[in-house]
Amino acid sequence: MKHIITLFIGVASLFICGCHRSSETTGSAGSTPTFTLTVSEDTSFRNLPELMSFVHAVSQGKWIMFSGRTNGFHGFGVNQNFPKRLADSLIYVYDPAIQRLYTMEIPSYGGDTGNVFLCTNLASTQQGGYLYACGGYGVTNDTNVSANKTYSYFMRMQLDNAIEAVMTNNPAKFKKAINWGKSDLVRATGGELYCMPDGRFYMNLGHNFEGTYAGTNSIQRYLDTIKLFNLTVNGFNGVNSLTLLPAGIITDGLPDTTTQFHRRDLVVAPSVLADGSSIGLAIYGGVFTYTPGGIQSAGNPFSHPIYVDYSKNPSYRVDSYNQWTNIYSTAFVSMYDSSSKSMMTSLLGGIGDSQANFSAANWTKVISTNIRSFANNKDTTMLLANPDSLPGYIGAEAVFIPHPGITYYNANYKILNYAALTDGQVIGYIYGGIQSDGPSPNSASKSTHASNKVYKVVIHK
C-alpha cells in the first residue's frame, strides 16, 4: 500500500501542549492479560443533562460539557435531521462530589463563532489544563436549514477559568477563557483530535458535510487523511489569536473507492508502542466503505485497525486483524500492561455486529477488548471477548471518564496502568451518548434518546 506522508519543518514557534512520554519501561513479556469488565448504572450521579456527541473535559474533579445533541439517533427523515431546537443550547459544569449541575447560556459572539457551541460531533482533546476542540456540524440560522455546514473553528479553552465562569454565570469571563483560530485543517465532523508528544496536533479523519442530511442539496467529502498541524498562540485569551500551521499529512493516497482512510464516527485511541513509552494512535472501526449513490447508499464499516506511530516520521500500517463488533464511535477504556507488553482498548457498546460479515450491524450490548501485543518482538492484535454484556443498548457517542483515584500508566493520554488495578475496582464511568430501546436501527429514530445516566465500569482480574 502506498504511503503518502508529507512533513513541513520549521514553520513557526511551536506551542507545546504539555505532552510527554511516560517514564515507565516495559519488563519481560509475560502472559497476555485476561480480565472481564462489568457495567451497571450508578444512581449516585444525579441531575445530569441528556447529551450525546458532545465535548467534555475534567479539571479538579469537575466536568465541563457543551455542544452535541439532546435527542437520540438522527434518523433519515427531514424532521429528524439535526434541527437547531434539539442542539445543546447550554454550557454545563457538573460537580460529582455534591451532584450539582451548573448551567450557562451560550455567550453572544459576533459572526457565527458562537454557533460552534450548537454543533455536533466536534473533535476534541484535553491536555493538562487546556481543552482543544474544533470542527463540528450544525446550522447557521433558524430559517434556512439548507445552511447546515461543517465548521472550521479551533478553540483553546483554559479549563479552570471556564469552569469558574459557568459556576458563577459569568459569560464575559467565559469568553476570555477561550482563544480562537480558524483553518480548513480542522473542517471536519465525526473525526478525532489528539496532540501527540512531539507537540503536533493530529486531526484524524472524519468528513466535511454541507447541507441537510437527507436533502438533495447535500455535499459530503471524506477527509481520507490525518492532518498534522502546529499551533501558535499570539496573544491573550478571549481573542482570535490562534494560528494553525500545516505540518504534514498521513494517507494512503488512494481514491474513495479503495482507501482505508474513508472513515468517520470511529474510535481513535492512544496506544503505548513497542518500546513501552512512546505513544501512537490506534484507529478502530468507522464508517463507511465507498458505494456510489450518495450518503444513504453507504457501504460496510471498516474492520481493519490503522496503527499510527508519530515517532517514525510518522508512519502507519493497516493491520490484518478483523474487528467485527463495536465499530462505531463509542466509550472506550485504554489500559497498558508492562509485564506482557500488551496495549488494551476496551470498547463499550455502540454499534456492532452479531456476525463477522457485517450482515447484522445493530445497536449492541457487547463489550470487547482489542489487545495489541508486542511480546516476543512481534506486533499482534487479538480479541478478548467479555462474557458480561452492558445493561442496555448504550455507549454510542458516549464518553468514558476514569475514576478520579485511578493509577495511570500515562496520565496525559488517560492510559490506565493495568498492573496497578485490583480485582473489583471501579475504573471509571460511562456518561451520556445514545441509548436505544432495542437493537434494530430500523426503528432507532423512534426508540432512541440521549442519555443522562452514568454507568460504573468495574474490572475483574
Helices and strands as residue ranges (DSSP letters): E 4-6, E 36-41, E 55-59, E 62-66, G 78-80, G 84-86, E 90-95, E 100-105, G 113-118, E 123-127, E 130-134, E 137-138, G 145-147, E 149-150, E 153-158, H 159-167, H 171-176, E 178-182, G 184-186, E 192-195, E 201-204, E 207-210, E 219-222, E 226-233, E 242-251, E 267-272, E 279-284, E 306-309, G 310-312, E 315-318, E 331-337, E 342-348, E 351-353, E 361-363, E 367-373, G 375-377, E 380-385, E 399-402, E 408-410, G 411-413, E 415-417, G 418-420, E 425-431, E 434-436, G 441-443, H 444-447, E 448-450, E 454-460
